[in-house]
């Protein structure tokens, strides 16, 4: 058997294929196309890496052009608005998990048949209540699809019902979309009443 093997003397490197993918452009109720904060941070770090740019110049140039076009298309090339909160208010917001959001920051699966107007109104509701996106993903569709049964609601919550309705309505009154707490399903009512109490505690700590 011959010891002469036909092996390459060196490994040829090829430039990695990296694409900028705009998220949120697919699916009902997903909102305006946007890049994730994590994705933006990754690409900026990569493009600021002198070693990467030097090693893969053509790929870096293509990535820079693609990235710049993507953030320009989504409006994410603008500097963030200045934070006008005091340090104490920022601390309270972090402690209670209450952070301002824009309507288009929210993504959820609306019920079948929901119109664009209804979906946008629901996003405005979520933003007005400063709902965490994860909570909004559960609560907003529940509100939109509520089919209340007053007897079931009364039996489920008993003497707690008046306070729950009051708390939930206080939260709903913050939104431009007019929704009555009495029109909520038991699950939506319970979640919204609890969030309303949380907002009240947050407001006290923030003042």
N, C-alpha and C positions, 0 to 999 in steps of 0.2 A: 504494500500500500504506500502511495506517495505521501510524503510529508508536506508537499507543496499545496497549500490551500489558497484558493482565490478569494482573499479577504480585502476589503477596502482599507487603505492606509489611514484614512481619517473619516470622521463622520461629517456629512454635509448638513449644516444647519439651515433650516428654513424659517422664515419669519412667521410667528404665530398669527393665526387669523383671529382678529378681535373686532367685534361689531358693537356699535352703540344701538341698544334696543330700547325704544320708547315704550314704557309700560302704560297700561290703563287705556289703550286705544281700542281694545276689544271687549266685547261683552256688554250687556245691558246695564245701564246705571253706573258704568265705570268712570264717567266724568272725562274731563279733558285729558289728552295724552300728556304724560309726564314721565320723567326719569325718576327713579327712586333716589332718595338722599344718599343711600349707600352706593348706588351706581355712580352718581356724580362724584362722590369722594374718591371712589376707586379710579375712575378715568383721570381725574385731576392729579391724583398721586402718581399714576403711571406716566402721564404726559410731563410731569415735573421731574421724572426720574432721568437724569442726564445719561446714565448708563444704558437705559432702554432706548432712548432717542438716538444715541450714538450707535448702538448695536443694530437697531432696526430702523434706519432713517425713513425709508419709504413707507413702512407700516405706521410709524409714528406720525408722519405727515398726513396720511390718509385718515388715521384715527382722529387727529386734531381737527381736520376739516369736517369729518362726520359728527364729532362731538359738538363742535361750535354750531353747526347747523341744527343739531337736535335741541340744544338748550335754547337757541334763538327761537325755534319753532314753538317750544313749550313756554316761552317767557321766563325760563329759569336762568337766563343770562343777566338778569337785573340784580343789583345788590339788594339784600334783604332790607326791609323797612327797619328803621331804628327801634330798639326796644325802649319804650317810654315808661316801663314799670320800674318802681323803686326796687332796691335790693330786697327789702322786706316782702314786697308783693311777689317778686320772683320766687323767693323761698316758700311762701305760702302756696303759690301755684304748683311748685314741684312737689311739696309735701302732700297736697290733696289731689294731685294728678289732674288739675284743671288747666288746660292749655288752650289758648285761642286757636281756632282753625278756620280756614276758608271753606265755603260750601263745596268747592271742587276737590278738597282734600279727602272727601268721604267717598268710599266705594262700598256698595252693597247690592244685593240681588233683590230688586223690587218684585212685588207680586205680579203675576200675569195680568196684562191689560193696563198696567199703570202708564199714564201718559208722560211725555217729557215734562210737562208743566208740573205734574204731581211729583215726579222724581226730583226736579229742581227745588220744589217747595220743601220736600223732605230733607234735602241737603241743607237748605237754609235753616230749617228747624234744628238739625244736628249742630250746625255752626253756632246758632243762637244759644244753645244749651251747653256749648263747649264740651260736647260728648267726646270721650276718647274714641278713636276710630274703631277699635275692637268692640266696644259697647254699642256704638251706632250700627255696626254691621248686624247686630242681633236685634236691637231695639227698634230701629227705624222700619224694617220690613214688618215687624210685629204691629207697629202702630198703623202702617198702611193697610194691613190685611185684617185689622180688628173687626170682629163681628160680636159685639157685646151682647150678653144675655143678663139683663139687670138682676133677675132672680138668682142666677148662678153667682154673680159678683157679690150680691148681698149675703148669700149663704157662705161664701168662701171667706169673706173678710169681716163679717159681723159688725161689731161696734167700732172696729178700726176704719171702716169704710169712709165715714165723713172726713176724717183727717187725711186719709190717703187721697181722696178726691181733691181736697183743698191743696195738698202739696203738689200733686200732679198738675193741677190747673195753674198753680203759680209758676211752674216750669213752662208749661205750654204758652202762657201769656207773654213770655219773653220772645216768642218767635213771631215772624211776620205772617206765618200760616195759622189760620184760626182752626183750632181743634178743641173739642170739648172733652174733658177728662171722662165724662160719662159715656163717651163713645169708644173708650178703650177696652180691649180684652183684659181679662184678669192678669195675664202675664205682663202685658204692656203697662197696665196700671201699677202693678207692684214694682216693676223696674223703674218707671218714671218717678213714682213717689219717693222711692229710695234715693234716686239721683237728685231730686229736688231738695231733700233734706241735706244731702251731701253738699250741694251748692250753697245752702244757707250757712252751714258750718264753715265752708271755705270763705264766704263773704265776711263772716265775723272775724276770722283769723286774718283776713287781708286788710281790714279797715284800720 
